[in-house]
């Protein structure tokens, strides 16, 4: 009887572990998307600044 209860707890822990792991992967993907979008926006603004610098020389 004690062994059965332990197995049920292990099964529920495994489900929670996979759920947490899945949530972490989703969060990681969202962070990468945000950083990538920010980097692209920064890169799109760099040529304007570079042309302004070239015009001053």
Protein Blocks (a to p, Z undefined) as FASTA:
>chain_A
ZZmmmmmmmmmmmmmmmmmmmmmmmmmmmmmmmmmmmmmmmmmmmmmmmmmmmmmZZ
